[in-house]
Amino acid sequence: MPNSLEFAKKFVPVIDGIYKAAGLTEGMDSATQVDFTGVNEVKVLKVSTTGLGEYDRSTGYPAGDITAAWETISLAVERGKELSIDRMDNEETLGLVFGEVTGQFMREYVIPELDAYRFAKYASTSGISAATAAILTASDILEAIDEAVRQMDEDEVPLEGRRLYINSDLKPILNAALTRQFGSDNAVNTVLKTYNDMPIVYVPKKRFYTAITLNDGSASWGYAKGATAKDINFMIIYPQSILQAKKFALPKIFTPDENQTKDAWKFQFRLYHDCYVYENKVKGIYLHPKATA
């Protein structure tokens, strides 16, 4: 399909782009570090032991067991895309199109897919804590979050560092659930940024599913909600329980003079990545799915 471009009649240094939220899971990338240089698979050591027993003054210490096993983590997702803009098309739009298209491609497609894949992977991991699917209202949303916190406390997940990811559709419901008093301030902000010391991140609903399908580009691009997936109301994630690995996330840009196939600017992007929940730390994820209306 040829590019559809409208040539500039007069220079106006404004681009009418598409609004998209920035990456929402990027803040957890550095929680744990695993080096995939030169390989697509690494081994992570899992260690466990037993508790205390009775000390005997005659026989001494009771013997305990140590278990050490290797958990295999491998990269499974490899995605890519190529875009090209004819040299004259770019010139006649005052050189604005190529730079904006490539930036917009990252905002509109790459970042949302990466977030959606990660949330879906965590939500579908066996052994995480999960509530019964429900439609939350102002009368029960705080109770649901408090129950999630209680469960994680019971599972002894560390308090500090937990993150609360909430479906953006629930923002007004969460605001309505809280009673506030305002004085004579001339500026009022009702958006809740933390809840019981957990930073809140509001997630666009199109990135917040329990499963997604990655399209291969033959008939459809990008990703879609999984056939049997549910929307997610909220998740609490303890970043130390997960690994987010991007081995390769590199754009390549070729000028028309470097491009050997067309007299066009060419942009190629390749993303090789995956994410995981460590087997011994699955309780660091709490999922509250939405019931089908």
TABEL-V274292 format. One record per residue. N is the residue number from 1. SS is DSSP state (helix for helix, strand for strand, loop for the rest). OMEGA is omega as a letter, one per 40 degrees, with the letter a starting at -180 (NA if undefined). D_LAST is the distance of its C-alpha to the last C-alpha in whole Angstrom. Layout:
# TABEL-V274292
n->(N	N)
ss->(SS	SS)
omega->(OMEGA	OMEGA)
d_last->(D_LAST	D_LAST)
This chain:
# TABEL-V274292
n->(1	2	3	4	5	6	7	8	9	10	11	12	13	14	15	16	17	18	19	20	21	22	23	24	25	26	27	28	29	30	31	32	33	34	35	36	37	38	39	40	41	42	43	44	45	46	47	48	49	50	51	52	53	54	55	56	57	58	59	60	61	62	63	64	65	66	67	68	69	70	71	72	73	74	75	76	77	78	79	80	81	82	83	84	85	86	87	88	89	90	91	92	93	94	95	96	97	98	99	100	101	102	103	104	105	106	107	108	109	110	111	112	113	114	115	116	117	118	119	120	121	122	123	124	125	126	127	128	129	130	131	132	133	134	135	136	137	138	139	140	141	142	143	144	145	146	147	148	149	150	151	152	153	154	155	156	157	158	159	160	161	162	163	164	165	166	167	168	169	170	171	172	173	174	175	176	177	178	179	180	181	182	183	184	185	186	187	188	189	190	191	192	193	194	195	196	197	198	199	200	201	202	203	204	205	206	207	208	209	210	211	212	213	214	215	216	217	218	219	220	221	222	223	224	225	226	227	228	229	230	231	232	233	234	235	236	237	238	239	240	241	242	243	244	245	246	247	248	249	250	251	252	253	254	255	256	257	258	259	260	261	262	263	264	265	266	267	268	269	270	271	272	273	274	275	276	277	278	279	280	281	282	283	284	285	286	287	288	289	290	291	292	293)
ss->(loop	loop	loop	loop	loop	loop	loop	loop	loop	loop	loop	loop	loop	loop	loop	loop	loop	loop	loop	loop	loop	loop	loop	loop	loop	helix	helix	helix	loop	loop	loop	loop	loop	loop	loop	loop	loop	loop	loop	loop	strand	strand	strand	strand	strand	strand	strand	strand	strand	loop	loop	loop	loop	loop	loop	strand	loop	loop	loop	strand	loop	loop	loop	loop	loop	strand	strand	strand	strand	strand	strand	strand	strand	strand	loop	loop	strand	strand	strand	strand	strand	strand	strand	strand	strand	strand	helix	helix	helix	helix	helix	helix	loop	loop	loop	loop	helix	helix	helix	helix	helix	helix	helix	helix	helix	helix	helix	helix	helix	helix	helix	helix	helix	helix	helix	helix	helix	helix	helix	helix	helix	helix	helix	loop	loop	loop	loop	loop	strand	strand	loop	loop	loop	loop	loop	loop	loop	loop	loop	loop	helix	helix	helix	helix	helix	helix	helix	helix	helix	helix	helix	helix	helix	helix	loop	loop	loop	loop	loop	loop	loop	strand	strand	strand	strand	strand	strand	helix	helix	helix	helix	helix	helix	helix	helix	helix	helix	loop	loop	loop	loop	loop	loop	loop	loop	loop	loop	loop	loop	loop	loop	loop	loop	strand	strand	loop	loop	strand	strand	strand	strand	strand	strand	loop	helix	helix	helix	loop	strand	loop	loop	strand	strand	strand	loop	loop	loop	loop	loop	loop	loop	loop	strand	strand	strand	loop	loop	loop	loop	loop	strand	strand	strand	strand	strand	strand	strand	strand	helix	helix	helix	strand	strand	strand	strand	strand	strand	strand	strand	strand	strand	strand	strand	strand	loop	loop	loop	loop	loop	loop	loop	loop	loop	strand	strand	strand	strand	strand	strand	strand	strand	strand	strand	strand	strand	strand	strand	loop	helix	helix	helix	helix	helix	helix	strand	strand	strand	strand	strand	loop	loop	loop	loop)
omega->(a	i	i	a	i	a	a	i	a	a	i	a	i	i	i	a	a	i	i	i	i	i	a	a	a	a	i	a	a	a	i	a	i	a	i	a	i	a	i	a	i	i	i	a	i	a	i	i	a	i	a	i	a	i	a	a	i	a	i	a	i	a	i	a	i	i	i	a	a	i	a	i	a	i	a	a	i	a	a	i	i	i	i	i	a	a	a	i	a	a	a	i	i	i	a	a	a	a	a	a	a	i	a	i	i	a	a	a	a	a	i	i	a	i	a	i	a	i	i	i	i	a	a	a	i	i	i	i	a	i	i	a	a	i	a	i	i	a	a	a	i	i	a	i	i	i	i	i	i	a	i	i	i	i	i	i	a	a	a	i	i	i	a	i	a	i	a	i	a	a	i	i	i	i	a	a	a	i	a	i	a	i	a	a	i	i	a	i	a	a	i	a	i	i	a	i	i	i	a	i	i	a	i	a	a	i	a	i	i	i	i	i	i	a	a	i	i	i	a	i	i	a	i	i	i	a	a	a	i	i	i	i	i	i	i	a	i	a	a	a	a	i	i	a	i	i	a	i	a	i	i	a	i	i	i	i	i	a	a	a	a	i	a	i	a	i	i	i	a	a	i	a	i	i	a	i	i	a	a	a	a	a	i	i	i	a	i	a	i	i	i	a	NA)
d_last->(39	42	41	40	42	43	47	48	50	50	50	47	46	42	40	36	34	30	29	27	27	29	29	27	28	31	32	32	34	37	36	38	40	41	44	43	46	48	45	41	41	42	43	42	43	41	44	43	46	46	46	50	52	55	58	61	65	66	64	62	59	56	55	52	50	49	46	46	44	43	39	39	37	37	36	34	32	35	34	36	36	40	40	43	45	48	51	51	48	48	51	50	47	49	48	45	43	43	43	39	38	38	37	34	33	33	31	28	28	30	29	25	25	27	25	22	24	25	22	20	24	23	20	21	24	25	26	24	23	19	17	14	11	9	8	11	13	17	18	17	17	20	20	18	20	23	22	22	26	27	26	28	31	31	31	34	32	34	33	35	33	30	27	24	21	18	16	17	14	15	19	19	17	19	22	21	21	25	28	30	34	35	39	41	40	40	37	34	31	28	26	26	28	28	27	30	32	29	29	25	24	21	20	19	15	17	19	17	15	16	18	20	22	25	27	30	32	33	30	28	28	26	23	20	16	17	16	14	14	11	11	13	13	17	20	23	26	30	31	34	32	31	33	33	35	36	40	40	38	41	42	45	46	49	51	52	56	54	52	54	52	51	52	49	48	45	43	41	39	38	36	36	34	32	30	30	30	33	33	35	32	29	28	28	25	22	18	15	12	9	6	4	0)
